Amino acid sequence: HNSDLGFGANMKVRFDSSGHEITADGEISNFKQRALQFIRTTVNTNDTVTDLFFTSRQPLDNVIGYAKADYIKPLNKILKLESGYKLTATEI
């Protein structure tokens, strides 16, 4: 059983036509997986061949999220001030 779910959003605000703006976006995703693994190992010695069988359950639940924001402020025709911040979080 596998399921993936994600949601994202973004926005941009322009204050004027000079390029003065703020952008922001973020996303959160949830990944779930349920797996059953069967493993067969064969051991071969000089006289004997032995098969060993293993079963493994492998649940996987991951939540990943991020948010970021960027700011741009033109100072003149050549220079501009840019700043940004990004936050990432995971739960495994």
Secondary structure as a PSIPRED ss2 file (coil, helix, strand):
# PSIPRED VFORMAT (PSIPRED V4.0)

   1 H C   1.000  0.000  0.000
   2 N E   0.000  0.000  1.000
   3 S E   0.000  0.000  1.000
   4 D E   0.000  0.000  1.000
   5 L E   0.000  0.000  1.000
   6 G E   0.000  0.000  1.000
   7 F E   0.000  0.000  1.000
   8 G E   0.000  0.000  1.000
   9 A E   0.000  0.000  1.000
  10 N E   0.000  0.000  1.000
  11 M E   0.000  0.000  1.000
  12 K E   0.000  0.000  1.000
  13 V E   0.000  0.000  1.000
  14 R E   0.000  0.000  1.000
  15 F C   1.000  0.000  0.000
  16 D C   1.000  0.000  0.000
  17 S C   1.000  0.000  0.000
  18 S C   1.000  0.000  0.000
  19 G C   1.000  0.000  0.000
  20 H C   1.000  0.000  0.000
  21 E E   0.000  0.000  1.000
  22 I E   0.000  0.000  1.000
  23 T E   0.000  0.000  1.000
  24 A E   0.000  0.000  1.000
  25 D E   0.000  0.000  1.000
  26 G E   0.000  0.000  1.000
  27 E E   0.000  0.000  1.000
  28 I E   0.000  0.000  1.000
  29 S E   0.000  0.000  1.000
  30 N E   0.000  0.000  1.000
  31 F E   0.000  0.000  1.000
  32 K E   0.000  0.000  1.000
  33 Q E   0.000  0.000  1.000
  34 R E   0.000  0.000  1.000
  35 A E   0.000  0.000  1.000
  36 L E   0.000  0.000  1.000
  37 Q E   0.000  0.000  1.000
  38 F E   0.000  0.000  1.000
  39 I E   0.000  0.000  1.000
  40 R E   0.000  0.000  1.000
  41 T E   0.000  0.000  1.000
  42 T E   0.000  0.000  1.000
  43 V E   0.000  0.000  1.000
  44 N E   0.000  0.000  1.000
  45 T C   1.000  0.000  0.000
  46 N C   1.000  0.000  0.000
  47 D C   1.000  0.000  0.000
  48 T C   1.000  0.000  0.000
  49 V E   0.000  0.000  1.000
  50 T E   0.000  0.000  1.000
  51 D E   0.000  0.000  1.000
  52 L E   0.000  0.000  1.000
  53 F E   0.000  0.000  1.000
  54 F E   0.000  0.000  1.000
  55 T E   0.000  0.000  1.000
  56 S E   0.000  0.000  1.000
  57 R E   0.000  0.000  1.000
  58 Q E   0.000  0.000  1.000
  59 P E   0.000  0.000  1.000
  60 L E   0.000  0.000  1.000
  61 D E   0.000  0.000  1.000
  62 N E   0.000  0.000  1.000
  63 V E   0.000  0.000  1.000
  64 I E   0.000  0.000  1.000
  65 G E   0.000  0.000  1.000
  66 Y E   0.000  0.000  1.000
  67 A E   0.000  0.000  1.000
  68 K E   0.000  0.000  1.000
  69 A E   0.000  0.000  1.000
  70 D E   0.000  0.000  1.000
  71 Y E   0.000  0.000  1.000
  72 I E   0.000  0.000  1.000
  73 K E   0.000  0.000  1.000
  74 P E   0.000  0.000  1.000
  75 L C   1.000  0.000  0.000
  76 N C   1.000  0.000  0.000
  77 K C   1.000  0.000  0.000
  78 I C   1.000  0.000  0.000
  79 L C   1.000  0.000  0.000
  80 K E   0.000  0.000  1.000
  81 L E   0.000  0.000  1.000
  82 E E   0.000  0.000  1.000
  83 S E   0.000  0.000  1.000
  84 G E   0.000  0.000  1.000
  85 Y E   0.000  0.000  1.000
  86 K E   0.000  0.000  1.000
  87 L E   0.000  0.000  1.000
  88 T E   0.000  0.000  1.000
  89 A E   0.000  0.000  1.000
  90 T E   0.000  0.000  1.000
  91 E E   0.000  0.000  1.000
  92 I C   1.000  0.000  0.000
